[in-house]
């Protein structure tokens, strides 16, 4: 049936939720939250939608434990048994009161470190993976940071307690959180606000927004005197997923408000937008023995959730000419919608109607008509040249 391909490119205007081809006005300014450093990002692409001092190096407190978890999972199995070293049991502040010589699984210690932000659990894990050497484990943390491209991050402790030189940025925290959330065990743990583990312990989380902010499913809070109140959070709502990072808020309540306000602002940047319309003719193809053309229409619509104000590229690849017969619904091409390099929608294009193959007499009449038409064109051209 196929005779050739026609490639069509067209650039659509910036999207608006209600009118895909109309221009979107300037995005509103992000909220002026109580934090010296913050950012908001599209979880699917990592694109930062808003930021303040995203590259300023700061203490990040227990957000550090996301890296601790990544390194542990690189070098140990969740079911492994850890023997608590004496130094781990002496680490203060948030803890689960580990006892020297106590034996617990890697999984339970990770739960304690990520849910209750237990410093003793993080230290016990570091000693286990570092073969008794916490400094060796910290070396692994910094190697992992380089592997992830966290160029402005330096780790000195596995727990995130204040110490000179222990620094990161909001931008690096975003990358760290995205990497951590690729781990199924981390994803399961950071969405819990409580959990029972071995030794009769009940963990209670510090993430006040879990269960309170619609769609939030992670990832980590932190607080020290030097870091202030910090958090990286991710939420999914109505087809969009948004990250927000807040570093250095003055109080726990203002940190919570800041994160919620930034996530709200981020979700407002997305809308479900129809980019392919059912029944719309995106191309047409020539038919033999007739001057008719068959319209190629989208059989179904596409309305993904998209970041507003972005130009999209619509690409149509379709048959330029087809043989007969043609049946309604025959797939003769496709339309693809891209946001940059990312495909956001793809739909087949089908014949909009039936066209039968003509009989011998009809084809002969068509050829005769074409011959007379071409002869007339030649005569017109000849007389035009004489005149």
Beta strands, then each sheet from edge to edge (+ up, - down):
strand 1: 2-11
strand 2: 37-42
strand 3: 48-52
strand 4: 81-83
strand 5: 103-105
strand 6: 194-197
strand 7: 201-204
strand 8: 216-224
strand 9: 228-237
strand 10: 240-249
strand 11: 270-272
strand 12: 281-287
strand 13: 293-298
strand 14: 305-307
strand 15: 313-322
strand 16: 331-339
strand 17: 342-351
sheet 1: 1+ 15- 12- 13+ 17- 16+
sheet 2: 3+ 2- 10+ 9- 8+
sheet 3: 4+ 5-
sheet 4: 6+ 7-
sheet 5: 11+ 14-
end
